[in-house]
Amino acid sequence: MRIAAELIAGFSFKQPFHLWLQEIFRQHKQFGSKDRKFYREVFYGYWKLGKTISQLTAEQRLLLGLIRLQPENEQLTELLPVMFPSHTSSSIPVDFKHLLGENWNPYKPFSALLSDKINLTDINLWFGGKAPVWVKINPRNREEMITYLNRNAAEYEEYGPLIIKCDNVNLDEAILRGWCRIQDMSSQESITESILLGSELIWDTCCGAGGKSMLASEANPHATLYISDTRSQMVHNALMRFSAEGKPRPFSGTADLSHPVQKLIFDDSMVISKPVFDTLICDVPCSGSGTWRRTPEMLHVFSDSELKLFTEKQRNIVTNAVKFLKQGGKLIYLTCSVFSAENEENTKYFQEEIGLILDSESYCGGSEKDADYIYRAVFRK
């Protein structure tokens, strides 16, 4: 615990924690596989405590976080009298019993910001649990993928022919071969065939690594797909994923829609300056609060003042993108947030200030499906 406390004291939130931890393991080559497993779990438990019991030392929080994950581990509970000198029992102190029950509330600092559609107890328990790995199988490689999982003794459940939930398996080879991609169930639910029905020209305005773009290609393979992002490297990565899975290459370009854009340029020569698209996918930058179960360290550093910056950017992106949408066309607004400012309040803004017509809104995934939370609102122009 002492070494773990010393290590975590060096984390400054300047990069994702999992990348920082990889660097720590590279620097400390004496850590064997058991050591790395221990540190991953103890840090995971530490972050899962959220901002609760912040008055304790790092070593005490590390121990309690690990006990919360492994309450039956007697070796851990025997350390309690050592870490808490005033406590003589090997049972968890009364002051910290709430860590193990439904009253545990790591989201409490932000509970007033949550959407009315999000149950606080549900999301607290969701945050405290372990996130599974959701996988979308490439239709042409289902047989190879199932063989791969069985050969590697993977623990997995099938949710239809092309969706699995798994654990304890390295998928790097299968991903490299284009047999599958890691994609949360909430994401897979967000873009569907029924929403894209009748769309001939689709533009994914903030494509990122291409997850929603690939869903759009699968949901409506007859449509012509365009993708863009502010970062050329992300667009390149998205195109590489299309290539790896043998999907038709979309038209691509870069565009910073947080500022007014007069024209779009795809593949260096195709210029679009009019409303031509049938459907826009706006998977906007956001707080990511609907994915914090996977990145629990973010709950420690996020401040509600950041919400204003996100909502302004989200509103700018939709406002600047919609000028390229045909009259009567659809705009699919997506966030991986559970905060009303980024979701329902923005939906109201888009109706009142831009004149979009709301067709539907809902949360995809969520605690009931053991998945992330994605907010989706579908508008018509």
Legacy VTK file of the C-alpha trace (Angstrom):
# vtk DataFile Version 3.0
C-alpha trace
ASCII
DATASET POLYDATA
POINTS 381 float
0.000 0.000 0.000
2.874 2.343 0.755
4.373 1.875 -2.709
0.941 2.251 -4.320
0.394 5.510 -2.412
3.775 6.821 -3.539
3.028 5.927 -7.140
-0.436 7.448 -7.290
0.841 10.666 -5.725
2.711 11.209 -8.997
-0.428 11.185 -11.163
-1.250 14.734 -12.303
-4.320 14.134 -14.551
-2.400 15.417 -17.592
-3.146 12.179 -19.459
-5.627 9.295 -19.128
-4.809 7.232 -16.066
-4.482 3.927 -17.971
-1.786 5.470 -20.194
0.021 6.858 -17.162
-0.096 3.427 -15.529
1.356 1.788 -18.643
4.263 4.216 -18.417
4.745 3.394 -14.717
4.964 -0.305 -15.567
7.520 0.445 -18.299
9.612 2.391 -15.789
9.374 -0.322 -13.127
10.265 -3.474 -14.992
10.682 -5.318 -11.670
6.899 -5.472 -11.397
5.821 -8.934 -12.451
2.389 -9.888 -13.777
1.008 -10.383 -10.241
2.339 -6.979 -9.184
0.784 -5.256 -12.209
-2.533 -6.986 -11.559
-2.477 -5.870 -7.919
-1.684 -2.254 -8.737
-4.368 -2.098 -11.435
-6.968 -3.355 -8.982
-5.901 -1.258 -6.026
-5.847 1.920 -8.123
-9.170 0.990 -9.694
-10.681 0.645 -6.211
-9.132 3.941 -5.133
-10.705 5.895 -7.994
-14.025 4.120 -7.516
-14.391 5.742 -4.107
-15.078 9.015 -5.885
-14.770 12.075 -3.682
-16.020 10.278 -0.582
-13.863 9.977 2.580
-11.361 12.424 1.095
-10.126 13.239 4.630
-8.203 9.957 4.823
-4.624 9.302 3.768
-3.916 7.822 0.357
-2.921 4.490 1.949
-6.167 4.306 3.907
-8.218 5.117 0.813
-6.334 2.540 -1.239
-7.090 -0.138 1.354
-10.773 0.767 1.690
-11.176 0.942 -2.080
-9.751 -2.558 -2.448
-11.894 -3.903 0.399
-14.968 -2.444 -1.311
-14.079 -4.523 -4.377
-13.112 -7.611 -2.334
-15.174 -7.491 0.887
-14.573 -11.190 1.665
-10.773 -10.948 1.431
-9.600 -11.585 5.004
-6.005 -10.636 4.194
-7.225 -7.125 3.428
-9.525 -6.723 6.427
-6.714 -7.869 8.731
-4.846 -4.716 7.661
-7.556 -2.445 9.052
-6.139 -2.228 12.600
-2.727 -1.454 11.087
-4.029 1.329 8.830
-6.528 2.668 11.379
-4.754 2.590 14.797
-7.923 3.560 16.657
-9.737 0.600 15.147
-8.991 -2.780 16.760
-11.292 -5.017 14.731
-10.754 -6.698 11.378
-14.247 -5.637 10.308
-14.709 -2.472 8.288
-15.113 0.595 10.566
-18.685 1.760 11.115
-17.870 5.173 9.635
-17.125 3.487 6.309
-19.870 0.847 6.174
-21.670 2.964 3.579
-18.969 2.060 1.064
-20.461 -1.423 0.783
-24.174 -0.562 0.635
-26.722 1.328 -1.410
-26.040 4.534 0.521
-22.613 4.777 -1.077
-22.741 7.941 -3.180
-19.647 8.778 -5.260
-21.702 10.897 -7.707
-22.972 13.083 -4.855
-20.934 16.184 -5.832
-22.763 16.226 -9.168
-26.161 14.813 -8.218
-27.869 18.184 -8.812
-26.529 18.179 -12.373
-27.921 14.762 -13.314
-30.745 14.408 -15.790
-34.137 13.818 -14.197
-34.224 10.568 -16.173
-31.169 9.187 -14.342
-31.737 7.440 -11.016
-29.047 8.466 -8.529
-28.959 5.126 -6.699
-28.700 3.238 -9.985
-25.838 5.315 -11.312
-23.927 5.141 -8.023
-24.101 1.346 -8.025
-23.299 1.317 -11.757
-20.235 3.493 -11.164
-19.011 1.153 -8.450
-19.250 -1.955 -10.608
-16.804 -3.361 -13.120
-17.413 -2.396 -16.736
-17.548 -5.343 -19.146
-16.082 -5.351 -22.635
-18.764 -5.121 -25.310
-17.745 -6.343 -28.765
-19.295 -5.919 -32.197
-18.405 -8.832 -34.489
-17.721 -8.250 -38.166
-20.533 -10.183 -39.952
-18.124 -11.860 -42.357
-15.911 -13.125 -39.505
-18.340 -14.492 -36.932
-17.011 -18.054 -37.165
-13.387 -16.954 -36.793
-14.294 -14.711 -33.853
-16.135 -17.396 -31.888
-13.279 -19.837 -32.539
-10.819 -17.212 -31.308
-12.774 -16.660 -28.091
-13.075 -20.364 -27.372
-9.412 -20.992 -28.149
-8.441 -18.306 -25.631
-10.825 -19.645 -22.974
-12.689 -16.355 -22.921
-15.684 -15.825 -20.678
-18.379 -14.326 -22.875
-22.115 -14.025 -23.437
-23.806 -13.641 -26.797
-26.472 -10.975 -27.348
-27.553 -11.888 -30.831
-25.287 -13.162 -33.605
-22.948 -10.144 -33.706
-22.810 -8.748 -30.155
-20.944 -10.271 -27.231
-20.030 -9.213 -23.715
-16.759 -10.649 -22.510
-14.024 -10.474 -19.910
-10.513 -11.752 -19.325
-9.417 -11.993 -22.937
-6.944 -10.094 -25.085
-8.695 -9.041 -28.296
-5.744 -7.308 -29.970
-5.216 -9.983 -32.627
-8.914 -10.231 -33.498
-9.197 -6.440 -33.794
-6.068 -6.242 -35.951
-7.496 -8.884 -38.286
-10.756 -6.929 -38.553
-12.850 -9.688 -36.979
-14.363 -7.384 -34.379
-14.183 -4.037 -32.667
-14.671 -3.019 -29.056
-17.859 -0.954 -28.930
-20.054 -0.462 -25.902
-23.659 -1.646 -26.085
-24.876 1.926 -25.584
-22.982 3.011 -28.677
-24.294 0.078 -30.698
-27.849 1.045 -29.750
-27.406 4.720 -30.645
-27.322 4.364 -34.450
-29.978 2.055 -35.868
-31.363 0.994 -39.208
-34.752 2.562 -38.488
-33.272 5.990 -37.762
-31.194 5.999 -40.966
-33.936 4.574 -43.182
-34.210 6.556 -46.409
-30.960 8.481 -45.914
-28.898 8.751 -49.086
-26.215 11.168 -47.884
-25.030 10.851 -44.268
-22.422 13.054 -42.607
-20.792 12.085 -39.302
-19.696 15.549 -38.203
-17.507 14.540 -35.213
-16.368 11.073 -36.221
-13.597 10.602 -33.666
-12.250 7.072 -34.029
-15.140 6.165 -36.324
-17.362 4.018 -34.102
-20.650 5.758 -35.003
-19.552 6.069 -38.636
-19.107 2.319 -38.883
-22.506 1.743 -37.303
-24.037 4.066 -39.900
-22.306 2.160 -42.693
-23.720 -1.110 -41.353
-27.214 0.250 -40.675
-27.562 1.762 -44.154
-24.992 0.240 -46.519
-26.629 1.869 -49.547
-26.064 5.427 -48.296
-23.055 7.561 -49.216
-21.138 8.311 -46.038
-19.045 11.383 -45.220
-16.945 11.731 -42.076
-15.025 14.606 -40.514
-13.359 15.670 -37.296
-11.254 18.571 -36.108
-8.223 16.275 -35.964
-6.822 14.774 -39.139
-5.202 11.935 -37.170
-8.590 10.819 -35.840
-10.025 10.807 -39.356
-7.047 8.742 -40.520
-7.592 6.276 -37.663
-11.273 5.978 -38.558
-10.417 5.231 -42.189
-7.957 2.540 -41.059
-10.757 0.851 -39.102
-13.001 0.890 -42.174
-10.193 -0.708 -44.167
-9.461 -3.345 -41.501
-13.107 -4.480 -41.479
-13.413 -4.425 -45.277
-16.053 -1.683 -45.317
-16.429 0.855 -48.164
-14.235 3.887 -47.593
-16.266 7.011 -46.741
-15.486 10.465 -48.061
-13.414 12.231 -45.418
-12.201 15.662 -44.379
-11.471 17.919 -41.413
-13.800 20.586 -40.053
-13.873 22.537 -36.805
-17.574 23.103 -36.314
-17.128 24.921 -33.024
-16.689 27.942 -35.334
-18.808 29.005 -38.338
-17.921 27.052 -41.490
-18.834 28.293 -44.948
-17.814 25.204 -46.874
-16.775 21.617 -46.307
-13.906 19.987 -48.169
-13.774 16.207 -48.474
-10.855 14.253 -49.951
-9.126 17.533 -50.891
-11.302 18.325 -53.891
-14.981 17.806 -53.072
-16.431 21.107 -51.859
-19.863 21.307 -50.240
-21.366 24.683 -49.423
-25.102 23.929 -49.554
-27.583 21.885 -47.502
-27.208 18.499 -49.220
-27.201 15.895 -46.428
-30.210 13.784 -45.491
-28.823 12.924 -42.052
-26.242 14.435 -39.719
-24.685 12.524 -36.822
-23.451 14.939 -34.158
-21.644 12.852 -31.546
-20.351 15.936 -29.765
-17.470 16.412 -27.317
-18.847 16.197 -23.782
-18.080 15.597 -20.123
-18.038 11.838 -20.667
-19.911 11.438 -17.371
-21.866 8.513 -18.806
-18.602 6.564 -19.172
-16.932 7.388 -15.857
-17.348 3.796 -14.705
-14.495 3.057 -17.127
-12.458 6.173 -16.258
-13.337 6.745 -12.587
-10.422 9.127 -12.108
-12.401 11.725 -14.101
-14.917 12.084 -11.280
-12.071 13.367 -9.079
-10.954 16.129 -11.421
-14.135 17.239 -13.208
-15.739 20.506 -12.087
-19.210 21.727 -12.904
-17.669 24.918 -14.326
-16.494 22.798 -17.266
-20.106 22.128 -18.226
-20.545 25.656 -19.520
-17.608 25.205 -21.901
-18.973 21.887 -23.150
-22.520 23.144 -23.662
-21.307 26.198 -25.588
-19.214 24.013 -27.887
-22.082 21.543 -28.364
-24.490 24.307 -29.305
-21.975 25.819 -31.711
-21.335 22.480 -33.412
-25.024 21.777 -34.022
-25.722 25.366 -35.114
-22.855 25.339 -37.607
-23.542 21.821 -38.894
-27.276 22.182 -39.477
-26.791 24.651 -42.343
-25.602 21.676 -44.421
-28.726 19.617 -43.636
-31.606 19.440 -46.110
-34.995 20.750 -45.124
-36.812 17.784 -43.600
-33.520 16.007 -42.918
-32.581 14.335 -39.621
-30.019 15.396 -37.059
-28.940 12.766 -34.512
-27.510 14.456 -31.429
-25.409 12.209 -29.165
-23.485 12.648 -25.930
-21.969 10.146 -23.518
-23.171 12.335 -20.651
-25.725 12.020 -17.866
-25.889 15.763 -17.177
-29.060 17.616 -18.154
-27.130 20.697 -19.323
-25.539 18.692 -22.137
-28.669 16.697 -22.897
-32.231 17.855 -22.213
-31.305 21.526 -21.834
-29.453 21.510 -25.147
-32.376 19.709 -26.785
-34.636 22.545 -25.633
-32.129 25.097 -26.969
-31.970 23.442 -30.390
-35.748 23.609 -30.652
-36.163 27.169 -29.449
-33.088 28.831 -30.947
-32.428 26.839 -34.141
-35.961 25.730 -34.900
-35.280 21.992 -34.981
-38.237 19.683 -34.391
-37.708 16.938 -31.823
-38.769 13.471 -32.974
-37.480 11.476 -29.996
-35.034 11.472 -27.095
-33.805 8.646 -24.889
-30.835 7.160 -23.064
-29.155 4.206 -24.748
-27.497 1.513 -22.646
-27.323 2.408 -18.967
-27.158 0.439 -15.735
-29.972 -1.974 -16.627
-27.978 -3.175 -19.630
-24.600 -3.114 -17.886
-23.436 -0.492 -20.375
-22.397 3.141 -20.596
-24.991 5.912 -20.822
-25.488 7.636 -24.178
-28.082 10.356 -24.649
-29.715 10.467 -28.082
-32.074 13.101 -29.476
-33.345 12.840 -33.055
-34.468 16.077 -34.720
-35.932 17.105 -38.052
-35.049 20.366 -39.788
LINES 1 382
381 0 1 2 3 4 5 6 7 8 9 10 11 12 13 14 15 16 17 18 19 20 21 22 23 24 25 26 27 28 29 30 31 32 33 34 35 36 37 38 39 40 41 42 43 44 45 46 47 48 49 50 51 52 53 54 55 56 57 58 59 60 61 62 63 64 65 66 67 68 69 70 71 72 73 74 75 76 77 78 79 80 81 82 83 84 85 86 87 88 89 90 91 92 93 94 95 96 97 98 99 100 101 102 103 104 105 106 107 108 109 110 111 112 113 114 115 116 117 118 119 120 121 122 123 124 125 126 127 128 129 130 131 132 133 134 135 136 137 138 139 140 141 142 143 144 145 146 147 148 149 150 151 152 153 154 155 156 157 158 159 160 161 162 163 164 165 166 167 168 169 170 171 172 173 174 175 176 177 178 179 180 181 182 183 184 185 186 187 188 189 190 191 192 193 194 195 196 197 198 199 200 201 202 203 204 205 206 207 208 209 210 211 212 213 214 215 216 217 218 219 220 221 222 223 224 225 226 227 228 229 230 231 232 233 234 235 236 237 238 239 240 241 242 243 244 245 246 247 248 249 250 251 252 253 254 255 256 257 258 259 260 261 262 263 264 265 266 267 268 269 270 271 272 273 274 275 276 277 278 279 280 281 282 283 284 285 286 287 288 289 290 291 292 293 294 295 296 297 298 299 300 301 302 303 304 305 306 307 308 309 310 311 312 313 314 315 316 317 318 319 320 321 322 323 324 325 326 327 328 329 330 331 332 333 334 335 336 337 338 339 340 341 342 343 344 345 346 347 348 349 350 351 352 353 354 355 356 357 358 359 360 361 362 363 364 365 366 367 368 369 370 371 372 373 374 375 376 377 378 379 380
